[in-house]
Amino acid sequence: MDNRTVLTFTMTAYAVMDNNKHGLFTVFLLLYLIILTLNTLLITVIHQNKELHQPMNVFTCMLSVNEMYGTTALLPAVMALLMSDTHETSVKWCLAQVYFVHTYGCAEFFILAVMGYDRYVAICYPLHYHSIMSYSKISKLVALASLYPLILFACFYALTLNLSFCGKVVPKLYCVNMEVVKNSCSSVPYISIVGLVLIVFLIVPQVVMIVFSYMQIARVCGKLLRESRGSALKTCIPLIVSLLNYTIGSLFEVIQTRFNMNHVAVDARIFLSLYFIIIPSVANPVLYGLGTQTVRVHILKRFIRHKSLPSKIRDSASEYYAGYIQRPVKQRSLVPAVSTSGGDGSGVTGSKNGDAERGNNQAKS
């Protein structure tokens, strides 16, 4: 690493932002604070309420931690370079950012795949949900989703670390592996080939898991009563939206890195290059917080207790929460023993042969 002929890279994408850099700095700072606040709030609410200690919410917390990890690797550096006169970053930091940003992306997709598996078990095997999603199984899934992307990408990343760099130009707002490799002093086509193979190992297993899970969910939902079918599908909506949101942003980033995108407007390229980190990090805590009834109830309770809401909203929330806690436990949208919600509050029961009968039998037991 000491043989590099350059010590800094110039991030040329910032040149078009110079005229508005103070306004953009404010926007990025607000986005960063919003992301940290929303994700920290969601993790805190789930951690402090035992009713929310369910497998799906464990994976939701993992998603929030990963999103704070990804945005912290991106936005502070973007803000610093935006206010810089030279828009230069050190080679060492650039290489570190490559690892952080890429492992964020790999882990995000893996966690979403695990959450899809959780929905599959919850809807297709509601009576066995808690036995299948045992503490041991959850621990293994958490370890796999955390370590698999870190270790697998590190093996590929070692190839980049061994390069010497003569070029100085990175035409993006942040460092990505292929743009850094283009600045190598020698031609290294094998890194591109290994990178494509790596994508197969990082993407294909998760895609198979997601496709299989939702095919099975669709099959089972086709046999449910209309009311139960709607409730079951409702539990999948936040995950489907998160998955589509992240996939669209990631596909553009991969395409932009691998192919010439000069025909696309610069502003559009900049926005879409940030999309796959910033937008999911804002949207997901809202989807899994306010979009999930059991979590939403506890968030409202927290604001009511601290009187952080305007009086009219607080009064409405108080009535909502009072009505919620006065209901019999089995009628609440928490996780009954046969719930397919896995902790997200849907309370869907039964699958193939009579949803109501299964719910009654489980209630008696």
N, C-alpha and C positions, 0 to 999 in steps of 0.2 A: 504493500500500500504506500510505501515511502517513495516509490519510483514514479509516481504520477507527475506529469509535466505541468499540470494545471492544478490550482488549489481552489478555484471557484468556478461556478457555472453562472451564466447570465440568463435570467428568466425573461425572455423577450415578450411574452404575452402581456406583461404589465405596461408596456409602452402605450398601448391604446387606452389605458385607464388613467393616465397621468392627469388629464384635465378634470377628472371627477374623483380624484383619489381620497379627498377628505370625506365626501359623502359616502363613497363605497366603504371606507374604513368604518364609518358609523354603522352602516348596514351590516357588515360582517361582525362587528363587535356585538350588536344587538342579537344577531342570529346565534352567535356563540353563547351568549348569556341565556337566551331562550332555550337553547338545546340543553345546556347544563341544568337549568332550573326544571324543565319539564321531566327530564329523565331522572334527576335526583328525587323529585317529588314522587314519581311513580315507584321507584325502588323503595323509598322510605315508607310509603303507604303500604306496600305489599309486605315489607319486612316487619312492620309494627302491628300488623293485624293477622292473627293466627288463622282466621277464616280464609285468608288469601294464600295460605301456604299450600298451594296446589301445583302439580307439575307444570301446567301451562304458564302459571305466573312465575315459576322459577325460570323458565325459558324466556319469558318476557323481560325479566330482570337482566338476564344474560344479554339480550338484545340491546337493552338500554346501556349497559356497561360498554358493550362493543361500540355503540354509536358515540358515546362520550370519548372513547379511545380514538376513534377515527377522526372526529372533528377537532380534537385536541392536537392530533398530528398535522392537521391541515390548516385550520383557521388562524391560529396565532402566527404561524409562519407566513401565511398569505398577507395578514395585516402588516407584519414587519416589512416584508418585501414591497408592499404597496407604498409605504411611506419612505422607502429607501430611494436615494437619488440614482443609484447604480443598478438596482434590482439584481444584485449578485448574492448568491448563497454559497456557503462553503461546500466543497465536495463531500466532506464527512457528514454534514447535516443532510445533504441531498440523498446520500446513500441510506442514512437512517430513516428518512422520510419514505423512501421507496419501500422499505420493509414494513413500516407502520401502516401505510396506506393500502398496500397489497394484502397484508394479513387481515386488515379490517374488512376488505371486500370479500376475501375468502371465508372468513368467520361469519359474516352477515348472512351469506347464502346458506351456509351450513346450519346456522341456528334456525333460519326460516324453514329449512327442510325438516329439522327435528320437530319444530312446531307443527308442521304438516303431518308428521307421523303421530304426534299426540292427538290431533283431531281425528285421524283414522282410527286409532284405538278407542277413543271416546265415543265415536258415533257407531262404529261397526261392532264393538264389543263392550257395550255400556255396563253389563253386569259384571264384567271381569276387569274393568278399567283400572281399579286401584290395585288389583293383584298383578296385572301386567306392568303398569307404571309404578313399580315398587321403588323404594328408596334406593336400592341397589341399581336398578335400571336407570333411574334419573341421574345418579352419580356418574354412571358410565357414559351416558349421553352428554352430560355437561363436560366431562373430561375429554371425550372425543371431539366435541364441537370446539373446545378451547385449544387442544393440543395438535389435532390433525392439521389445521391450516398453518399453524406456527412452524411446525416441524417440516412439513412438506415444502412450504415455500422457502424455508431456510436452506434446504438442499439445493434449490435452484438459485437462490440469492448468492450462495457461495461462489458461483461462476462469475457474477458481476463484481464481487469484492476483489477478485484476482486480476481485474483489468487495470490497465493504465490508460489515462485519459489525456488526449491532446486537444479535442474540441471543447468549446466553452458554452455552446448555445443549447438551451432547453426551451423549446417554443411553447411552454405551458405555464400555468400558475403554480404548479407544484411538480415535484420530481416523480416520474414513473420509470419503471425499469427499462423499457425499450428505448425511450428518449435518451436516457443516460448511456445505454449501450452504444447508441449511434455516435457518441463522442469518444469512443475507444480509439486508441492509437493504431489498432490493427483490426482487420475484418474478422468478425466473429459470427458467422451465419449459424453456427451450431447452437448459439444461445436462443435464437429465434425458434429453431426446431424444438429444442428442449422446452421452451416456453409453451409451445402449442401442445406438446405431450402433457405438460403440467396442467394445462387447462382441462384436459380430458379427465385427469385424476381428481381435480378440484371441483369440477362441474358435473360430470356425468353421473357419479353415484348419487348426488343430491337431486339431480333432475329425475333419475329413475325413482327415487324415494317419493318425490313430490307427485309425479305422474301416477305411480301406483296407488298412493294414498288417496288422491282425489278420484281416481277411477273407482276405487272400492267405496268411497263415500257416496259417489253418484249412484252406484249400484244399490247400496243399502237405502239411500234416501228415496229411491224409486219404489221401495216396498213399504215405506212408512205412511201413516195417515197424514193428511194435508197439514194439520196443525203441527205435528211433530216434525214433518219434513221442513217446514218453514223455520222452526226453532233450531233444528240441526244445521241448516244452511246458514242461519244467522250467526252461529258461532264461528263459521269459516270466513265470513266477510272481511274482518280486520286482517286476517292472514293473507287472503287472496289479494286485497288492496296493497298490502305491504310487499308482497311478492312481485306483483306487476310493477309497482312503483320502483322497486330496486332493480328489477330485471331490465326495464327500459333504460334507466340511467347507466347501468353497467354495460349494456350492449353498445350504446353510443360511445362510451369511453374506450371499449376494446376496439371498435371500428376506427375511432379517431386516432388511436395509437398505432394501429397496424396499416392504415391506408391514408392516402392523401385526401384531406378534407378542405383544401383551400377554396373549393367552390362554395362552401358554407360560410355565411357571414361570421366575422370574428366574434361579435357579441354573442351570437348563438352558440358558437363553439365554447366560449368561456362559460356561459351559463350551464350548458349541458355537461361540461367537464366537472363542474361542482355539484351537479344535480345528484349523483349517486351517493354522495355523502351527506349533503346538507338537507335535502328534502326528506329522505327517510328518517333522518334524525329528529326532525321536527314533527313529521306526521305520525310516526309509530307510537310515541308516548301518548298522543292524543287518541289514536285508534284504540290502544289497549288500556287507556285510562278512562277518558270520558266515554269511549265507545263500548266499554264493558260495564254492565250494570253493577256488579258487586264491587268493583274497584271504584266506580263513580260514586257509589253510596259513601264509601269511606273517605274519598276526597272531599265530598260535600260536608261530611261530618267534621273533617279537619278545619275547613274554612269557617263553618258555623261556630266551632269552638273558639277559634281565634278572632271571630267577627271580621273576617277579611273580605266579606262580600257586601255589596250595597244592601240596604235594609230590605227592599222588596224581594231581591233574589234570595237573601238569607232566610226571610220568612217562608218563601216558597220551598226552599231546600229543607227547612226545618220540618215542614208538613210532610214532605216526601220521605224524609228519613224516619219521622215518627210513625208514619203509616207502614214503612218497611219493617221496622223492628217489632211492631205490634202484631204482625202476621205470624201464624204458626211457623215454626222452623221449616217444616216440610213444604210450606207454600212459598217460602222465600226463594229468590233466584240465586241462592248459594249453591253449594255442590252437594246434592243428596247422594245417597249411596249408589244410586244407579244413574246418576247424571252423566250425560255425554259431554258435559261442559268442561270437565277436567279443571274446574276452577275459574272459568270465565263467566259463569253466571247464567248460562242458558237454561239449565235444568231440563234438558231433553232426556226422555227416558224411553226405553224399549227400542226394538229395531225391527225384527221381521214379523213376529206373530203377536200383534196386539200390544200397542204401546201402553194403554191404560192398565191392562192386566198385569204387566210386568211391574209397573209403578206401584200398584196396590200390593203385590206379593212382596216387593222389597220393603215397602213401608211397614208391613206386618212383621217382617223379620227384624 
